[in-house]
Amino acid sequence: AQSVSQHNHHVILSEAASLELGCNYSYGGTVNLFWYVQYPGQHLQLLLKYFSGDPLVKGIKGFEAEFIKSKFSFNLRKPSVQWSDTAEYFCAVKMDTGRRALTFGSGTRLQVQP
Amino acid sequence: DVKVTQSSRYLVKRTGEKVFLECVQDMDHENMFWYRQDPGLGLRLIYFSYDVKMKEKGDIPEGYSVSREKKERFSLILESASTNQTSMYLCASSPNPAGGYNEQFFGPGTRLTVL
């Protein structure tokens, strides 16, 4: 079955450190890729998305992600994190299997220490 | 802005009760979804609906049913609540992917505790 893996379950960083969160999926067909963020006490919101074109995607709040098709990966990056980036981050994939729903990874909890 | 609302933020029920979770979206989206979110497991799809009165099972439909009588409203029903259904329930909606866009918009969630 198709799946999405986020290998970092809990990441702790100091402010100004660089961030990279991994996301891999197991599907060989066409995909749409998403990163969602859930700040404490808030609802899930879209951080960035990839549908086609430039594999380097820029999102809100200085985040970016790179789609590497050969590695089935869509890693999230930020050069310098802030305390306000403390949140849970979810990678999600829409696969062209006819299934309309997204397949989500298990999430990565990011804690940024001041 | 797209708005997805859920009837309750917190709910406490007893084992065996019938539980209704309501979700309403105001953007005329065709697709609506119910997920449950558990620590370390991410979001798992329970059911989704792509049209009024149409539904399809997701990955974990056991113990749940759904109802979509109107386009804007999608209800999740726990026929006989059990303690293992204690979880955060998230509703989402999305437009039809005619243009290839499948972004989903989420509600605030309902934290259900079954005692």
HADDOCK unambig.tbl for C-alpha pairs under 7 A between the chains (distance, minus, plus):
assign (segid A and resid 42 and name CA) (segid B and resid 108 and name CA) 6.53 0.50 0.50
assign (segid A and resid 43 and name CA) (segid B and resid 106 and name CA) 6.65 0.50 0.50
assign (segid A and resid 43 and name CA) (segid B and resid 107 and name CA) 6.24 0.50 0.50
assign (segid A and resid 43 and name CA) (segid B and resid 108 and name CA) 4.47 0.50 0.50
assign (segid A and resid 43 and name CA) (segid B and resid 109 and name CA) 6.87 0.50 0.50
assign (segid A and resid 44 and name CA) (segid B and resid 106 and name CA) 5.95 0.50 0.50
assign (segid A and resid 104 and name CA) (segid B and resid 42 and name CA) 6.45 0.50 0.50
assign (segid A and resid 104 and name CA) (segid B and resid 43 and name CA) 5.86 0.50 0.50
assign (segid A and resid 105 and name CA) (segid B and resid 42 and name CA) 5.79 0.50 0.50
assign (segid A and resid 106 and name CA) (segid B and resid 40 and name CA) 5.53 0.50 0.50
assign (segid A and resid 106 and name CA) (segid B and resid 41 and name CA) 4.64 0.50 0.50
assign (segid A and resid 106 and name CA) (segid B and resid 42 and name CA) 3.68 0.50 0.50
assign (segid A and resid 106 and name CA) (segid B and resid 43 and name CA) 6.96 0.50 0.50
assign (segid A and resid 107 and name CA) (segid B and resid 40 and name CA) 6.88 0.50 0.50
assign (segid A and resid 107 and name CA) (segid B and resid 42 and name CA) 5.38 0.50 0.50
